[in-house]
């Protein structure tokens, strides 16, 4: 069993999870995890069976995660923003026999009727129809520990190209955490603000499993709101959090009076990833929170590197030194290593228990791996000291006049302008150059779209970038398309502006 049962004995009345419904203690969480494992077994599930979960950020998410681990089941959390058809696809593709769904998420309830092979539905909140009531099932279940091999998780990729794919590892991925990432107090008592959706790999690990297994209280946010995050940090004396760069940008955009209203001095470890962070934003958040900001490079498929504040300040823009000497290489399309400083595809090593496959997609698995290494399509380089820098994704690369242009570099410059709230730089077809650089800009409040502002933004870029990298055109939009964790869907931006 993971250390969760340790904390149920050591600090039984301490809050494990605090949601909008109130706190759940470590003893209650431990007991309900056992009850769920026993209940699912009484419903006919056996070790190795799959379960799908569609749930908002509420304490029951933790109960299901640990209940599945203790019952020996494989859990697949699904994005609750998806349509019923999209949820049903994941339920079917993951071979789930049970769908556990937050009753307030109507798409999840509808998905149960669309799924082909799902046998049992449990509704959190209330039952009805084909669903059993989650609370009633738990109340009548045995709370004694279950002895079995630990269960695992199979998370799905975001599906930015084609349908999402399950990242499957034969070895369980929910065993007890093996290292104290975050430097949590060994006797418990810390608190973690969960600012992102738990069905994503990073929040589920950094904002749920890690803090709970280190005896920390997890404070759940239903949805991201910059001022509410500051209020919760102040109220609960939050020590840890996981965020993404968009959240930093929203915090930094708050008026000074609001920033100063809340005490953030309790923070001692804020980790971020998921997307490139503009250098100016990273400096500003370190100035505000202090040298407590850590960055990682990785994805559902695996982790690549970490970097602390002091090291990052000495090498602005780096995502850190790889986890091992040969853990990350920068190579060509065939995986052959490139010289230091040369830009290429970033490959991470995955062997033994870390090696994965895409569920039911051997072709995608083969195309992702080059021997022991896999790539997510990110582009970057290693410097002379072995630090990794990312330039962009290969899918975002613009080739204009035969020259490679990395949109992330243009985005970072435009984000320095006071009028720009966010931006997506893309390449659009051009008869003369092959592709032309186009910046699609979302403006801050108080700034109005105009030809004059577009010209000013282009001139701003020319002050910081070589002319061939600068946008030839600027378009304005009310809102850029984003995933639920804040990343801009550049594919959708390209689809719109390449066909306009």
ROVEXVO-124608 format. One record per residue (C-alpha): x, y, z. Coordinates in steps of 0.001 Angstrom, whole numbers, padded with zeros to 6 digits, always signed. Each point is the difference from the previous one (the first is absolute). Layout:
BEGIN
XYZ...
***
This chain:
BEGIN
+000000+000000+000000+001140+003601-000547+000760+002326+002928-003634+001163-000021-000836-002648+002600+002989+001194+002049-001485+003490+000247-003428-001464+000783+001631-001451+003086+002422+002825+000826-002280+003005-000648-003509-001471-000340-001919+003224+000643+002166+002240-002185-001598+001181-003234+001223-002009-002973-002089+001802-002625-001985+003222+000233-002615+000525-002703-003028+002188-000368-001982-002615+001950+002392+000314+002939+002958-001983+001312+000611-003744-000113+002424-001333+002622+002802-002467-000647-001927-002646+001961-003139+000576-002089+001918-000069-003283+001797-003204+000966-003256-001649+001079-001884+001006-003147+002812-001231-002256-000288-003421+001654-003782+000085-000287+000128+000778-003706+002496-002786-000672-002199-002508+001811-003185+001326-001626+001418-000359-003502+001119-003535+000745-003485-000831+001297-001379+001312-003310+002059-002610-001819+003215+001801-000921+003266-001884+000223+003616+001074+000145+001067+001661-003264-003463+001229-001007-000298+003564-001274-002026+002882+001441-000712+003401-001544-000497+003110+002141-001566+003280-001097+000151+002273+003017+000579+003634+000858+002483+001049+002673-001702-001472+003033+001110-002360+002801-001576-003024-001666+002670+000202-002706+002594-000946+002629-002239-002766+001348-000318-001569-003439+003734+000328-000748+000997-001841+003171-002968-002376-000070+001065-001181-003449+003589-000373+001123-001014-002111+002980-002387-002134-002046+002614-000717-002671-001972+001829-002695+001228+002214-002835-001434+003520+000176-000500+002354-002935-001073+003542+000963-001650+001795-002940-000248+003702-000736-003436+001112+001208-000054+002814-002566-000397-002559-002803-003251-000730-001792-001964-003163+000737+001289-001620-003194+003603+000839+000902-000389-001388+003526-001632-003148-001382+002965-000490-002352+002424+000051+002958-002238-002297+002058-000109-002501-002867+003627+000334-001051+001230-000491+003576-002156-003176+000356-001634+001442+003112-002545-002253+001691-001083+002760+002377-000613+003703-000550+000088+002134+003134-001394+003432-000796-000658+003282+001741-003797+000276-000328+000267+003718-000787+001933-000781-003213-002786-000785-002439+002306-001092-002823+001389-002734+002247-003456-001274+000882-000972-000049-003672+003261-001762-000903-001006-003067+002021-002853-000690-002429+002288+000525-003015+002823-002274+001206-000111-003514-001391+001619-002149+002654-000386+001896+003286-002034-002132+002412-000422+002084+003156-000521+003698+000690+000526+001744+003344-001169+003601+000369+001682+002320+002503-002657+002366+001339-003051-002121-000676-000948-003174-001819-002938-000611-002262-000684-001700-003302+002721-002537-000757+002324+001507+002627+000547-001237+003517+000399+002675+002651+003701+000270+000877-000615+001070+003604-002489-002792+000668+002350-002608-001468+002825+001186+002260-002155+000132+003139-000924-003669-000308+003526-001217-000867+002602-001631+002236+002798+002417+000984+002648-002624+000724+003222+000156-002049+000169-001958-003247+003023-002184-000661+000900-000003-003682+002575+001217-002469-000174+003794-000286-002067+001439-002797+001247+002528-002549-001146+002871-002151-000262+000463-003745-000363+003650-000925-000909+001235-003453+001898+002547-002047-001706+003298-000766-000830-001053-003539+001170+003179-001721+000556-002098-003136-002515-002789-000529-001731-001887+002778+001642-000118+003437+002059-003075+000813+000455-001809+003283+003559-000025+001346+000326-003538+001297+002738-001452+002204-000147-003627+001085+001500+000946+003376-002387+001846+002350+000368+003764-000069-001679+000712+003340+002306-001728+002434+001269+002078+002895+002025+002997-001122+003691-000722+000246+001447+003457+000625-000986+003154+001852-000375+002314-002985-001041+003260+001591+001965-000387+003200-003117-000556+002093+000283-000023+003770+000701-003588+001032-002440+000173+002898-002863+001285-002171-001843+003261+000516+000765+001726-003297-002780+001045-002380-000221-000091-003792-002241+002138-002225-001313-002116-002868-000519+002611-002726-000453-002268-003033-002376-002814-001029+000879-003280+001670-000597-002131-003088+003245+001393-001451+003162-001944+000776+001909+002846+001666-002730+001226+002409-000912-003588+000882+003618-000720+000982+001312+003336+001264-003262+001316+001493-001617-003177+001361+002166-003096+000368+003227+001681+001049-001464+002285+002700-002381-002626+001394+002738-002600+000258+002163+002557+001800-002763+000781+002507-000897+003406-001458-003499+001432-000355-001231+000488-003573-002123+003120-000533-002064-000446-003160-000995+002754-002418-003077-000666-002155+001369+002191-002764+002860+002426-000391-000501+003543+001255+003069+002100+000756-001335+001940+002985-001698-003075+001461+003343-001829-000183+001634+002777+002029-002855-000057+002501+000328-003745+000517+003786+000259+000373-000520+002634+002684-002871-001769+001793+001538-003478+000109+003639+001092+000303+000730-001986-003137+003595-001215-000261-000057-001717-003406-001722+000246-003362+000229-001147-003594-000792+002595-002656+000379+000630-003722+001421+003153-001636-003456+001334-000885-000820+000063+003713+003164+001997+000692-001039+002484-002663-003496+000405+001514+001479+000522+003464+002451+002589-001281-002804+001819-001833-001929+000640+003246+000043+003595+001247+002685+000667+002588-002642+000690+002636-001361-003543-000374+003464-001554-000082+000895+001782+003228-003254-000968+001722+001038-003616+000542+002962-001519+001831+001938-002498-002124+003041-000306+002257-001056-003524+001050+000956-001312-003461+003155-002087-000027-000312-002058-003194-001888+000937-003181+000602-002329-002925-001056+000714-003558+000077-001592-003430-002362-001008-002836+000990+002879-002299+002916+002391-000594+000150+002847+002509+001009+003436-001303+003234+001123+001631-001475+003322+001141-002930-001716+001707+002267-002517+001719+002274+002760+001338-003015+001945+001265-001560-002980+001794+003342-000812+001680+000287+003639+001081-003481-000281+001541-000012-003485+001544+003722-000218+000660+002489-002677-001141-002576-002764+000547-000914-000551-003654+000990-003268-001678-000538-000999-003612-000185-003415-001617-000085-001281-003550-002146-003045-000630-003396-001355-000979-002322-002934+000616+002577-002155-001758+002893+000858+002331+002192+002554+001751+003128+001629-001413+001476+002676+002266-000372+002290+003036+001438+003405+000867-000172+002161+003135-000290+003791+000139+003664+000784+000669+001233-002186-002844-002630+001331-002372+000964+003605+000818+003567-000853-000998-001269-001553-003256-003276+001766-000859-002257-002066-002200+001387-003425+000816-002327-002832+001022+002834-001530+001978+002643-002659-000097-001269-003469-001041-000756-002505+002743+002948-002189-000989+003115+000289-002111-001554-001760-003003-003652+000594+000860-000514+002718-002632+001593+000355-003411-000576+002515-002766+000018-001770-003341-001090-000059-003605-003169-001664-001301+001667-003414+000285+001060+000553+003607+003695+000480-000762+001520+002454+002540+000881+003485-001233+002937+002124+001157-000330+002173+003096-001864+003219-000751-001629-001307-003171-003806+000092-000114-001798-003284-000523-002718-002285+001336+000062-000627+003755+000039-003694+000932-000498-001478+003479+001049-003454+001121-002650-002526+001009+001141-003452+001050-001224-002620+002414-002973+001139+002085-000006+003443-001644-000464-001350-003534-003507+000524-001305-002130-000807-002996-002994+001734-001501-002994-002182+000780-001205-001853-003107+002259+002022-002293+003203-001859-000825+000703+002301-002972+000006+003127+002172+002169-001732+002582+002546-001008-002641+000087+003480-001543+000541+001623+003416+002982-002158+001031+003500-000120-001411+001521-002891+001903-000179+000809+003709-000944+003635-000625-003308+001681-000820-000852+003502-001169-003081+002135+000543+000903+002147-002992+001607+002737+002093+002972+001826-001495+002955+001339+001990+003706-000237+000755+002456-000846+002777+002556+002649+000946+003658-000558+000906-000925-000616+003644-002619-002620-000865-003077+002177+000612-003027-000502-002215-001673+002903-001807-003221-000401-001981-000627+002058-003111-003438-001263-001045-001863-003045-001258+000865-001426-003392-003658+000307-001006+000160+003763+000622+003150+000603-002050-000332+002693-002689+002176-000316-003099+000123+003313-001829+002333+000418-002944+001719-003234+001026+000827+001341+003478-001303-001594+003222-001932+002331+002301-001114-001092+003459-003315+001666+000923+000619-000257+003743+002835+002501-000373-002354+002489-001669-002721-000644+002568+002370+000795+002848+000949+003364-001494-003604+000990-000665-000992-000906+003565+002378+002715+001191-002278+002639-001536-002422+001573+002450-002964-000383-002371+000385-003763-000462-001822-002421+002294+000894-003087-002033+001125-000917-003483+000322-002876-002445+002536+000441-002792-000554-002316-002961+001077-000461-003592-002518+000535-002798+000482-000798-003701+001799+002623-002060+000634-000181-003761+003415+001646+000192+001462-001329+003271-001836-003291+000450-001236+001114+003402-000545+003404+001543+000221+000797+003722-003399+000978+001429-000585+001021+003632-003513-000491+001359-000312+002227+003069-002389+000102+002944+000086+003487+001541+000007+001112+003599-002969+001959+001324+000350+003636-000942+001728-000678-003319-001946+000254-003247+000724-001810-003240+001124+002292-002804+002315+000151-002986+002205+002372+001973+000369-002492+002846+000760-002805-002447+002774+002097-001501+001302+000867+003462+000180-003695+000940+001946-000829-003153+002403+002853+000734+000330-001248+003578+001100-003388-001352+002559+001617-002308+001711+001534+003020+000580-003433+001530+000148-002483-002884+001660-000456-003359-002266+001386-002705-000686-003398-001599-001538-001226+003281-002386+002935+000396-003698-000274-000831-000984+001285-003423-003560+000299+001228-001827+000320+003337-003597-001072+000537-002032+000613+003141-002404-002407+001679-002274+000225+003020+001158-003369+001325+002578-002529-001114-001030-003668+000096+001425-001693+003095+000013-003374+001641-001414-000217+003488+003482+000309+001544+000718+003242-001827+002083-001119-002978-000876+001674-003285-001162-002345-002749+002240+001277-002791-001390-002695-002272-003443+001598+000231+001471+003450-000626+001804-001312-003080-003158-001687-001270-001924+003248+000253+002514+002398-001524+001335-002295-002687-003500-000348-001427-001236+003582+000460
***
